Amino acid sequence: CSRHEEIVGIAVSDRMQGPTHMPAWKLAQRLSKISTKPAISHISGQGHDQESFEEEVAAASSAGINNLLLISGTLQEGEDKYFESTEQLRNCTAKHENINTGAAVNPFKYSVNSSFAQYLKMIQKISSGAKFITTQAGLDMRKYDELLRFCTHREITVPLIARLNLISHDCLPMITDLQMEPGVPLSREISSL
């Protein structure tokens, strides 16, 4: 990773649970040391209340991880802890001046109502303290362009980071029901290939 100039940073998701699970900031810290690239650590509101969220942010910050992508996550049935992303952003911005907070937007919505609901939520996240926006992963370049045009037209100047999923021919059998994986929608045109 250090040798590749086209790679400018590393993003580490926190929702990969399992028997060897570690907080995303710990993995981001390790990767930053061996790669010399800055890391963005994700913190999901899923499984957090305000107190546990603040502990996670403080631990990440003390480990030198100051780029945090704060996301709501999916509220699971029976989940007793959930801390919404706009609340995370307000909390983190008020208590941690040294942290570069980011938020996510999903531009891969195919109705006007759902697209503009995402854009409104993005504006709320920026108003709550997001200093950068990253997209959900997707394959429809027109939707990335639509988001960029929306932001340009409204003079939204926070940095936008496109999260891409690159697929090979071997991945095609995994594409079903207009999704490659949960949360990664495909346009009808791509699915018909």
N, C-alpha and C positions, 0 to 999 in steps of 0.2 A: 504494500500500500504506500509506503514512504517513497518508493521509486517512481510512482506514477503521478505525474504532475496534474493529470486530468481529474484525479481524485483529490478533492479539496477538504474533505471532512468525512466523518463516520457518524452514522445515526444508529443508536442502539435502543431497540424496543424493550419495554418492560413486561409484556404480557405473555412471555413464553414460560409458562409455569411447568414445573416438573420436579423430580426428585433431586436434581442438582441445581435448582433455581438459585440465582444470585440477583441482587438488585441491579438494574440496568446501569446505574452510575458506577458500580464496581467494575463491571466489564468495560464500560467506556473509559474509566481511568486506566485500566490495564492496556487497552488498545491504543490510547493516546500516547502512552509511554513507549510502546514498541513501534508506533507508526509515525510519530511526530505530527500527526494530523489532529486538528481540533475535533472534539466529539460533541454530539448532541445526544443527551440522554432523555428518553421518554419517561414521563411519569403519568400513569393513568389514574383517574379518579376512582376507577373500579377497585374496590377493596380498601379504599382509604376514607377516613373521616378527616376533619381539619387537623386534629392533633397528629395523626400518623403521617399525613401529607407534610406537615411542617417538619417533622423528624426526618423524613426522606430528603427534603430539600436541604435541610441543614447538613445532613451527612454528605450529600452530593457536593455541596459548596465547600465543606471542609476538606473534601478529597480533591478539590481543584476543578470539579466539573461545574461550570457556570453557564453552560448552554443547555437549557431545558425546554423540551417540547412538552407542553402540558395539555393533556387530552382527557376528555370525559371517560372514554371507554364505553363499554356496553353494560348497562345495568342488568345483571343476571337475576333470574327469579330466585328468591331466598337470600340474596345478597343483603347484608345489613349495613355495609359501609359503601358510601358513594359520594364523591366530592366533585362537583361539576366544574368544567374547565374555566368558565368565566370567574368563578369563585377562586379557583386555584391561581389564576392570573392576578386578580386583585390582591389576594393574600401575599403572593410572592413579590409582587411589585412594591407593596407597602413595607415589607419586612426585609427584603434582600436587594439592595441597590446594585450589588455586583453581579447579579444574575441576569443573563440575556434570555428572556422568556419568549417562547414561541407557541404557536397554536396551529391547529390543522383545519383544513377546509376540504370538503369533498365536492369537486366540480363535476363529478360524473353522475349528474342527475339529468333526467331526460324529459322533465316537464317544467314549464315556466315556474309554477308554484314551488316545486321542490328545489329548483336551481336558486331562485331568489331567497328562499328560506336559508339556504346554505350561505349565500352572500351576506344576508342580514346578520346571521350568527357570526360570520367572519368579522364584520364591522364591530359587533359587540365585543368580540375578543380583542380586537385592536384597541378599542376604547377602554378595555379592562387591563391593558398593559402588554399585549403581545407586541414584540419588537420584530418578529419575522413570522411568516406564514409558510407552512409546508402543505402540499396537497396529499390527499390519499393517493395510493398507487392506482394507476389505470393505464389504459392503452389507447385512449381516444384523444389524439392530438388536437382535434377541434375543440374539445372541452378545456384543455389547457389554454388554448388561444382565447376562448370565450372568457375565461377567468382573467387573463392578462388584459384583455380589452375592457372588461368591467372595471378593473382596478385603475387602469390608465384613464378611462373616462371620468372616474370619480376622484382622481388625483390621490389615490391610495399609494403611498410611497414606501411602505415597509417592504423589505426584501421578500420575494416569493421563491420558494424552493420546490421544484417539481420532483415528486417521488415517482420513479419509473419502474415498471416491471418489464423486463426483457424476456421474451419467450422464444423458444426454439421450436423446431418441428416436433421434437420429442414431447413437448408440453401440450400439444394440441389435444390428445385424448383426455387430458384432465379438464378441459374446458367444457362445462355443462351448465345448463340453465342460466346462460348469460353471465356466468361468473367463473373466474379462474380459481379463486379462493374466496372465502368469506370477506366481504368488504371491498373486493376488487371487481367491479362490474365491467362488462364488455358491451360494446355497441352491437346492435344486431348485425351490422355489416361484417364486423370481425368474427362474430360467432358463426356466420354463414360460411366462412372459409372452409 
